[in-house]
Amino acid sequence: MRLVKYLAHSGVASRRAAEELIAAGKVRVGGEVVTDPARDVGEGSGVEVDGRPVAPEPREVWALNKPAGVVSTAREPGRRRAVTDLVESERRLYPVGRLDADSTGLIVLTNDGELANRLTHPRYGVPKTYRVSLARPPSEREIEELRAGVRLDDGLTAPAEVESWGERGLEITIREGRKRQVRRMAEAVGHRVEALTRIRIGPLELGDLRPGQARRLSPDEVDSLWQDARPMRTAAKKRSEG
């Protein structure tokens, strides 16, 4: 198995983060620093990260309803609680993607680095749906602008699915993952976001999870996430064939 995949399967970090650890010289194999992420390794290779041995561990995938004020990191250097503090697991879990500290809702935690990569990499285009409360009612013109894509400081957004929700709310579904993207999209069409909650990631819904509550996903739910996290071209081809 390639070293970068071995680290991801061991719950050390996502695949991209594992590549950074390797490049930084923090990974040893058989006592020697290795900077090649494609190096073949196995359980008997003596893989270490920062001097600690690592080995594959059983996979776990959790859904959490993140409350406001909790940060989407594996550990928090300050006083605020991290999402990993809210999950009762012995595994080295880390969050898949992020929600701002003042945003709430569905976040996935896992020690499966490959699944984490699939759910966050733009290539796979996994849809994520947010419920947004605005300071004033949006107009139809503003909604159409959001649907078509708006210009941000890091480029034009892809088309989004946007529906009205109540008098001052929207449900926005995007397939990108830029930093604070939904808030910035709303600001780009002249709106201030008062509250933002993620309610869906691919086929996984927030459901009736209370703020701060987490639950471990069933094997069928994990399989559904994998099915949804296919390359966009493959998914589009299968839709056209169906």
C-alpha positions as CSV (number, residue, x, y, z in Angstrom):
1,M,0.0,0.0,0.0
2,R,1.2,3.5,-0.8
3,L,2.5,5.4,2.3
4,V,0.1,8.2,1.9
5,K,-2.9,5.8,1.7
6,Y,-1.5,3.8,4.7
7,L,-1.5,7.0,6.8
8,A,-5.0,7.9,5.8
9,H,-6.3,4.4,6.6
10,S,-4.5,4.6,9.9
11,G,-6.6,7.6,10.9
12,V,-3.6,9.9,11.1
13,A,-5.0,12.5,8.7
14,S,-6.8,12.9,5.4
15,R,-4.8,12.0,2.3
16,R,-3.9,15.5,1.5
17,A,-2.8,16.3,5.1
18,A,-0.8,13.1,5.1
19,E,1.1,14.2,2.0
20,E,2.0,17.4,3.9
21,L,3.3,15.4,6.9
22,I,5.4,13.3,4.5
23,A,6.8,16.3,2.7
24,A,7.7,17.9,6.1
25,G,9.9,14.9,7.0
26,K,7.7,13.9,9.9
27,V,7.2,10.3,8.7
28,R,9.7,7.5,9.2
29,V,9.7,4.0,7.7
30,G,12.0,1.5,9.4
31,G,13.7,4.3,11.3
32,E,14.4,6.4,8.2
33,V,12.7,9.6,7.1
34,V,10.7,9.0,3.9
35,T,9.5,11.9,1.7
36,D,8.0,9.8,-1.1
37,P,4.2,9.5,-0.6
38,A,4.1,6.6,-3.1
39,R,6.5,4.4,-1.0
40,D,5.1,0.9,-0.6
41,V,4.5,0.0,3.1
42,G,2.6,-2.6,5.2
43,E,1.9,-3.2,8.8
44,G,5.4,-4.7,9.3
45,S,7.2,-1.7,7.8
46,G,7.6,0.2,11.0
47,V,5.8,3.4,10.0
48,E,6.0,6.3,12.5
49,V,4.7,9.8,12.6
50,D,6.5,12.2,14.9
51,G,8.1,9.2,16.5
52,R,4.9,7.4,17.2
53,P,4.1,4.0,15.5
54,V,0.9,4.0,13.4
55,A,-1.1,1.1,12.1
56,P,-4.5,0.7,10.4
57,E,-7.4,0.8,12.8
58,P,-11.1,-0.1,12.4
59,R,-13.0,2.6,10.5
60,E,-15.6,4.7,12.1
61,V,-17.9,7.4,10.6
62,W,-20.0,9.7,12.8
63,A,-22.5,12.4,12.2
64,L,-22.6,15.4,14.6
65,N,-24.9,18.4,15.0
66,K,-22.3,21.0,15.7
67,P,-23.5,23.8,18.1
68,A,-22.4,27.4,17.7
69,G,-19.1,28.2,19.4
70,V,-17.6,24.8,18.8
71,V,-14.7,24.7,16.3
72,S,-14.3,22.2,13.4
73,T,-10.9,21.0,14.3
74,A,-9.5,17.8,15.7
75,R,-8.1,19.8,18.6
76,E,-8.4,23.4,19.8
77,P,-5.3,25.2,21.2
78,G,-7.5,27.8,22.9
79,R,-10.4,27.5,25.3
80,R,-13.2,26.7,22.8
81,R,-14.3,23.1,22.5
82,A,-13.6,21.1,19.3
83,V,-16.0,18.9,17.5
84,T,-14.0,15.8,18.4
85,D,-14.7,16.5,22.1
86,L,-18.4,15.8,21.4
87,V,-17.9,12.3,20.1
88,E,-17.5,9.3,22.4
89,S,-15.0,7.2,20.5
90,E,-11.6,5.8,21.2
91,R,-10.5,6.3,17.6
92,R,-8.5,9.2,16.3
93,L,-11.3,11.0,14.6
94,Y,-11.1,14.2,12.6
95,P,-13.7,16.4,11.0
96,V,-14.4,16.1,7.3
97,G,-14.4,19.7,6.0
98,R,-15.3,22.6,8.3
99,L,-18.1,24.8,9.6
100,D,-17.4,28.2,11.0
101,A,-17.5,28.5,14.8
102,D,-20.7,30.5,14.5
103,S,-22.3,28.1,12.1
104,T,-24.2,25.0,13.1
105,G,-25.4,21.7,11.8
106,L,-24.2,18.5,10.2
107,I,-20.5,17.6,10.2
108,V,-19.0,14.2,9.6
109,L,-16.1,12.9,11.7
110,T,-14.1,9.8,10.7
111,N,-10.7,8.1,10.8
112,D,-11.1,7.0,7.2
113,G,-8.8,9.3,5.3
114,E,-9.9,8.1,1.8
115,L,-13.6,8.7,2.6
116,A,-12.7,12.2,3.9
117,N,-10.9,13.0,0.7
118,R,-13.8,11.8,-1.4
119,L,-16.3,13.9,0.6
120,T,-14.2,17.1,0.3
121,H,-12.3,17.0,-3.0
122,P,-13.9,19.2,-5.7
123,R,-13.4,16.4,-8.2
124,Y,-16.2,14.4,-6.6
125,G,-18.7,17.3,-6.2
126,V,-20.5,15.9,-3.2
127,P,-23.5,18.2,-2.7
128,K,-23.9,20.0,0.7
129,T,-27.1,21.8,1.6
130,Y,-27.3,24.8,4.0
131,R,-30.3,26.5,5.5
132,V,-29.6,30.3,5.7
133,S,-31.4,32.9,7.7
134,L,-31.0,36.4,6.2
135,A,-31.5,39.9,7.7
136,R,-34.1,40.7,5.1
137,P,-36.2,38.8,2.5
138,P,-34.3,37.9,-0.7
139,S,-35.7,39.0,-4.1
140,E,-36.3,36.7,-7.0
141,R,-33.5,38.5,-8.9
142,E,-31.0,37.8,-6.0
143,I,-32.1,34.2,-5.9
144,E,-31.5,33.8,-9.6
145,E,-28.0,35.4,-9.2
146,L,-27.1,32.8,-6.6
147,R,-28.4,30.0,-8.8
148,A,-26.3,31.2,-11.8
149,G,-23.1,31.8,-9.8
150,V,-21.7,34.9,-8.2
151,R,-18.3,36.6,-8.4
152,L,-16.2,36.2,-5.2
153,D,-12.7,37.4,-4.6
154,D,-11.4,33.9,-5.5
155,G,-13.5,33.6,-8.7
156,L,-16.9,32.8,-10.0
157,T,-18.9,30.2,-8.1
158,A,-20.5,27.3,-9.8
159,P,-24.3,27.2,-10.3
160,A,-26.1,26.4,-7.1
161,E,-29.5,25.0,-6.2
162,V,-31.4,27.7,-4.3
163,E,-34.9,27.6,-2.9
164,S,-36.8,29.9,-0.6
165,W,-37.2,28.9,3.0
166,G,-39.7,31.0,5.0
167,E,-39.8,34.7,4.6
168,R,-36.2,35.5,5.1
169,G,-34.5,32.2,4.5
170,L,-32.9,30.2,1.7
171,E,-31.8,26.6,1.2
172,I,-28.6,26.6,-0.8
173,T,-26.9,23.5,-2.2
174,I,-23.4,23.7,-3.5
175,R,-20.8,21.2,-4.8
176,E,-17.8,23.3,-4.0
177,G,-16.0,23.8,-0.7
178,R,-14.5,27.3,-0.6
179,K,-13.9,29.0,2.8
180,R,-17.1,30.5,4.2
181,Q,-18.5,30.1,0.7
182,V,-22.3,30.3,1.5
183,R,-21.9,33.4,3.7
184,R,-19.8,35.1,1.0
185,M,-22.3,34.2,-1.7
186,A,-25.1,35.8,0.3
187,E,-22.9,38.9,0.9
188,A,-22.1,39.1,-2.8
189,V,-25.8,39.7,-3.6
190,G,-26.2,42.2,-0.7
191,H,-27.4,40.1,2.2
192,R,-26.2,39.7,5.8
193,V,-26.4,36.1,7.2
194,E,-27.9,35.9,10.6
195,A,-27.7,32.1,11.0
196,L,-26.4,29.2,8.9
197,T,-27.0,25.5,9.4
198,R,-25.8,22.7,7.3
199,I,-28.6,20.1,6.9
200,R,-27.3,17.6,4.4
201,I,-24.1,16.1,3.0
202,G,-24.7,13.9,0.0
203,P,-27.4,11.4,1.1
204,L,-26.8,12.1,4.8
205,E,-29.3,14.3,6.5
206,L,-29.0,16.1,9.9
207,G,-32.4,14.7,10.8
208,D,-33.4,15.0,14.5
209,L,-29.9,15.1,15.9
210,R,-29.9,17.7,18.7
211,P,-27.2,20.3,19.0
212,G,-24.1,18.7,20.4
213,Q,-25.4,15.2,19.8
214,A,-23.5,12.6,17.6
215,R,-24.3,9.2,16.3
216,R,-22.2,6.5,14.6
217,L,-23.3,5.8,11.0
218,S,-24.5,2.4,10.0
219,P,-22.7,0.4,7.3
220,D,-25.5,1.1,4.9
221,E,-25.2,4.8,5.5
222,V,-21.4,4.7,5.0
223,D,-21.9,2.8,1.8
224,S,-24.4,5.5,0.6
225,L,-21.7,8.2,1.2
226,W,-19.2,6.2,-0.8
227,Q,-21.8,5.8,-3.6
228,D,-22.4,9.6,-3.7
229,A,-18.7,10.4,-3.6
230,R,-18.0,9.2,-7.2
231,P,-16.1,11.3,-9.7
232,M,-18.6,13.8,-11.2
233,R,-17.9,12.6,-14.8
234,T,-18.7,9.0,-13.8
235,A,-21.9,10.1,-12.0
236,A,-23.0,12.2,-14.9
237,K,-22.4,9.4,-17.4
238,K,-24.5,7.0,-15.3
239,R,-27.3,9.5,-15.1
240,S,-27.3,9.9,-18.9
241,E,-27.3,6.1,-19.4
242,G,-30.2,5.7,-16.9
